[in-house]
Amino acid sequence: QGEVQRLARLRADDTAELEALRPKLATLQREREEFKTDLQSFVDAHNKQQQESDALRKQVSMQERTMAAVAVELKDLSVRHEDLETRGRRLEALQRQLDGAQRPCTEARSRWLE
């Protein structure tokens, strides 16, 4: 019977200890749920940020391609500009030659008309 009483006391102590731990367990469970909520919020925010980052990377890539195309176009325009300048200088030289060649004709004509 002494053993039964000892076991009953142990059981009562265990029950009391279990009851004392219940509020702590409830607190831990609540904190766990709050942590899960916070973690999900963090994951959602991270995913949104990742999507925004991907969109920005795509936009930068498109701008880089556009800039490369513009650079090629500028190079082409620069070459055309140089070509036009060269042609302009040739035309000026030809005009000077023509003016030089016409001068004797103009002078001869003036003399003939006098």
Secondary structure, 3 states (H helix, E strand, C coil): CHHHHHHHHHHHHHHHHHHHHHHHHHHHHHHHHHHHHHHHHHHHHHHHHHHHHHHHHHHHHHHHHHHHHHHHHHHHHHHHHHHHHHHHHHHHHHHHHHHHHHHHHHHHHHHHHC
